Amino acid sequence: DPAHALASIPIIDNESLDGLLVVARRTPIDEDENWQLSALADQAAIALRNARLYEIDLSVANRERRETLQALRASRARITRILESITDLYFSIDREWRFVDVNRQAELRFGKNRDDLIGKVIWQVFPTAEESGFYEDFRKAIEKNVPVHSELVWSVFPKAWFEAHIYPSQSGLSVY
């Protein structure tokens, strides 16, 4: 429309045209307004550069997160394979005495399925265990943050000695 004045200001970043700021109005743009539009175009270029940098950072962070999760899964799979291959009973419990992990030998010797153990409190699954020396050994390992070796008869294994190596960690206990 010939009744309108048109001003176009390039949005340039690193000597590359990123866009165009176009203003149409009824009166011509004076020098001061042109300077303000140039400053606005410079701010737009900065905003676009920041958005690109954010996208790159986000892309890198997402890639690193995926790689970390893959490594974590691989590590967990390796640990699980090792724990499943040993002939010793193994289980871990959290600081609230709930089973967190058990290996196949634990399932066989306890006579219970993994799903019947995970998330359950050891003293509720095996009430007599609390009356055995294990309760004190487990508490000692957690409270003093020291490994404990224990050998005793446990009614879960009638007529058999049970030997346990109890290792504390921030998350609870690992028992072999």
The 8 nearest C-alpha neighbors of each residue, nearest first, counted from 0:
[[1, 2, 3, 4, 5, 23, 25, 24],
 [0, 2, 3, 4, 25, 5, 24, 23],
 [3, 1, 0, 25, 4, 26, 24, 5],
 [4, 2, 25, 24, 1, 0, 23, 5],
 [5, 3, 27, 24, 23, 25, 26, 6],
 [4, 6, 23, 22, 3, 24, 7, 21],
 [7, 5, 22, 21, 23, 8, 4, 28],
 [8, 6, 21, 20, 22, 19, 9, 5],
 [7, 9, 20, 19, 37, 21, 10, 6],
 [10, 8, 19, 11, 18, 20, 7, 16],
 [9, 11, 18, 40, 19, 17, 44, 16],
 [12, 10, 16, 15, 17, 9, 14, 44],
 [11, 13, 15, 14, 44, 16, 17, 10],
 [14, 12, 15, 11, 16, 44, 48, 17],
 [15, 13, 12, 11, 16, 17, 10, 44],
 [14, 16, 12, 11, 13, 17, 10, 18],
 [15, 17, 11, 18, 10, 12, 14, 9],
 [18, 16, 10, 11, 15, 12, 19, 44],
 [19, 17, 10, 16, 9, 20, 11, 44],
 [18, 20, 9, 10, 8, 21, 7, 17],
 [19, 21, 8, 7, 9, 40, 22, 10],
 [22, 20, 7, 6, 19, 8, 23, 5],
 [23, 21, 6, 5, 7, 24, 20, 4],
 [22, 24, 5, 4, 3, 6, 21, 25],
 [25, 23, 3, 4, 26, 5, 22, 27],
 [24, 26, 3, 4, 2, 27, 23, 5],
 [27, 25, 24, 4, 28, 3, 2, 23],
 [26, 28, 4, 29, 25, 24, 5, 3],
 [29, 27, 32, 33, 26, 30, 6, 4],
 [28, 30, 32, 31, 33, 27, 34, 26],
 [29, 31, 33, 32, 34, 28, 35, 27],
 [32, 30, 34, 33, 29, 35, 28, 36],
 [33, 31, 35, 34, 29, 30, 28, 36],
 [32, 34, 30, 36, 31, 35, 29, 37],
 [33, 35, 37, 31, 32, 36, 30, 38],
 [36, 34, 32, 38, 37, 33, 39, 31],
 [35, 37, 39, 33, 38, 34, 40, 32],
 [38, 36, 40, 34, 39, 35, 33, 41],
 [37, 39, 41, 35, 36, 40, 34, 42],
 [40, 38, 36, 42, 37, 41, 35, 43],
 [39, 41, 43, 37, 10, 42, 38, 36],
 [42, 40, 38, 44, 39, 43, 37, 45],
 [43, 41, 39, 45, 44, 40, 46, 38],
 [42, 44, 40, 46, 41, 45, 47, 39],
 [45, 43, 41, 47, 42, 46, 10, 12],
 [46, 44, 42, 48, 43, 47, 49, 41],
 [45, 47, 43, 49, 44, 48, 50, 42],
 [46, 48, 50, 44, 49, 45, 43, 51],
 [49, 47, 45, 51, 50, 46, 44, 52],
 [50, 48, 52, 46, 51, 47, 53, 45],
 [49, 51, 47, 53, 48, 52, 46, 54],
 [52, 50, 54, 48, 53, 49, 55, 47],
 [51, 53, 49, 55, 54, 50, 56, 48],
 [52, 54, 56, 50, 51, 55, 57, 49],
 [55, 53, 51, 57, 52, 56, 58, 50],
 [54, 56, 58, 52, 53, 57, 59, 51],
 [57, 55, 53, 59, 58, 54, 60, 52],
 [58, 56, 60, 54, 55, 59, 53, 61],
 [57, 59, 55, 61, 56, 60, 54, 62],
 [58, 60, 62, 56, 57, 61, 63, 55],
 [61, 59, 57, 63, 58, 62, 64, 56],
 [60, 62, 64, 58, 63, 59, 57, 65],
 [61, 63, 59, 65, 64, 60, 58, 66],
 [64, 62, 66, 60, 61, 65, 67, 59],
 [63, 65, 61, 67, 62, 66, 60, 68],
 [66, 64, 62, 68, 67, 63, 69, 61],
 [67, 65, 63, 69, 64, 68, 70, 62],
 [68, 66, 64, 70, 69, 65, 63, 71],
 [67, 69, 71, 65, 70, 66, 72, 64],
 [70, 68, 66, 72, 71, 67, 73, 65],
 [71, 69, 73, 67, 68, 72, 74, 66],
 [70, 72, 68, 74, 69, 73, 67, 75],
 [73, 71, 75, 69, 74, 70, 76, 68],
 [74, 72, 70, 76, 71, 75, 69, 77],
 [75, 73, 71, 77, 76, 72, 70, 78],
 [74, 76, 72, 78, 77, 73, 71, 79],
 [77, 75, 79, 73, 74, 78, 72, 80],
 [78, 76, 74, 80, 79, 75, 73, 81],
 [79, 77, 81, 75, 80, 76, 82, 74],
 [78, 80, 76, 82, 81, 77, 83, 75],
 [81, 79, 77, 83, 78, 82, 84, 76],
 [80, 82, 78, 84, 79, 83, 77, 85],
 [83, 81, 79, 84, 85, 80, 102, 78],
 [82, 84, 80, 102, 81, 85, 103, 79],
 [85, 83, 81, 82, 80, 86, 79, 103],
 [86, 84, 87, 82, 83, 81, 88, 104],
 [85, 87, 84, 104, 88, 83, 82, 103],
 [88, 86, 85, 89, 104, 175, 105, 82],
 [87, 89, 105, 104, 175, 86, 102, 90],
 [90, 88, 175, 102, 174, 101, 105, 87],
 [89, 91, 101, 174, 100, 173, 102, 105],
 [92, 90, 173, 100, 172, 99, 98, 174],
 [91, 93, 98, 97, 99, 172, 96, 171],
 [92, 94, 171, 96, 95, 97, 170, 172],
 [95, 93, 171, 96, 170, 92, 97, 172],
 [94, 96, 93, 97, 120, 92, 171, 98],
 [95, 97, 120, 93, 94, 92, 121, 98],
 [98, 96, 120, 119, 92, 118, 93, 95],
 [99, 97, 92, 117, 118, 119, 100, 91],
 [100, 98, 92, 117, 91, 118, 97, 93],
 [99, 101, 91, 90, 98, 117, 102, 92],
 [102, 100, 90, 89, 105, 113, 91, 103],
 [101, 103, 83, 105, 104, 89, 82, 90],
 [102, 104, 106, 105, 83, 107, 101, 88],
 [103, 105, 88, 107, 106, 102, 108, 87],
 [106, 104, 88, 108, 102, 103, 107, 109],
 [105, 107, 103, 111, 109, 104, 112, 110],
 [108, 106, 104, 110, 105, 109, 103, 111],
 [107, 109, 105, 110, 106, 104, 88, 156],
 [110, 108, 106, 111, 107, 105, 155, 156],
 [111, 109, 107, 108, 106, 112, 105, 155],
 [112, 110, 106, 109, 115, 113, 107, 116],
 [111, 113, 115, 114, 106, 116, 110, 107],
 [112, 114, 116, 115, 117, 106, 101, 111],
 [115, 113, 112, 116, 117, 111, 118, 119],
 [116, 114, 112, 113, 117, 111, 119, 118],
 [115, 117, 113, 114, 119, 98, 118, 112],
 [118, 116, 98, 99, 119, 114, 113, 115],
 [117, 119, 97, 98, 99, 116, 120, 115],
 [118, 120, 97, 116, 117, 98, 121, 124],
 [121, 119, 97, 96, 123, 122, 124, 98],
 [120, 122, 124, 123, 96, 125, 97, 119],
 [123, 121, 126, 125, 120, 124, 129, 128],
 [122, 124, 126, 120, 121, 125, 119, 127],
 [123, 125, 121, 122, 126, 120, 119, 116],
 [124, 126, 122, 123, 128, 127, 121, 155],
 [127, 125, 122, 123, 128, 129, 124, 130],
 [126, 128, 130, 129, 125, 131, 154, 122],
 [129, 127, 131, 130, 126, 125, 122, 133],
 [128, 130, 134, 127, 131, 122, 126, 133],
 [131, 129, 127, 128, 132, 134, 126, 133],
 [132, 130, 128, 133, 129, 134, 153, 127],
 [131, 133, 134, 135, 136, 130, 151, 129],
 [134, 132, 136, 131, 135, 137, 128, 129],
 [133, 135, 129, 137, 136, 132, 138, 131],
 [136, 134, 138, 133, 137, 132, 139, 131],
 [135, 137, 133, 139, 138, 134, 140, 132],
 [136, 138, 140, 134, 139, 135, 133, 141],
 [139, 137, 135, 141, 140, 136, 142, 134],
 [140, 138, 136, 142, 137, 141, 143, 135],
 [139, 141, 145, 144, 137, 138, 143, 146],
 [142, 140, 144, 138, 139, 167, 143, 137],
 [141, 143, 139, 144, 140, 138, 145, 137],
 [142, 144, 145, 140, 139, 141, 138, 146],
 [145, 143, 141, 140, 142, 167, 146, 168],
 [144, 146, 140, 143, 147, 167, 166, 141],
 [147, 145, 166, 165, 140, 167, 148, 144],
 [148, 146, 165, 140, 164, 145, 149, 136],
 [149, 147, 164, 163, 165, 146, 150, 162],
 [148, 150, 163, 162, 147, 164, 151, 136],
 [151, 149, 162, 161, 163, 160, 148, 152],
 [152, 150, 161, 160, 153, 149, 162, 132],
 [151, 153, 160, 161, 159, 154, 158, 150],
 [154, 152, 155, 156, 151, 161, 131, 157],
 [153, 155, 157, 156, 152, 127, 128, 158],
 [154, 156, 153, 157, 109, 125, 128, 127],
 [157, 155, 154, 153, 159, 158, 161, 152],
 [158, 156, 154, 159, 155, 153, 152, 160],
 [157, 159, 156, 160, 152, 154, 153, 155],
 [160, 158, 157, 156, 152, 161, 153, 154],
 [159, 161, 152, 151, 162, 150, 153, 158],
 [160, 162, 151, 150, 152, 159, 153, 163],
 [163, 161, 150, 149, 160, 151, 164, 148],
 [164, 162, 149, 175, 148, 165, 174, 150],
 [163, 165, 148, 175, 174, 147, 149, 166],
 [166, 164, 174, 147, 146, 173, 163, 148],
 [165, 167, 146, 173, 172, 174, 164, 147],
 [168, 166, 172, 144, 141, 140, 171, 146],
 [169, 167, 171, 170, 172, 166, 144, 173],
 [170, 168, 171, 167, 94, 172, 144, 141],
 [169, 171, 168, 93, 94, 172, 167, 92],
 [170, 172, 93, 94, 168, 92, 169, 167],
 [173, 171, 167, 92, 91, 166, 168, 93],
 [174, 172, 91, 166, 165, 90, 167, 92],
 [173, 175, 165, 90, 89, 164, 91, 163],
 [174, 89, 164, 163, 88, 87, 165, 173]]
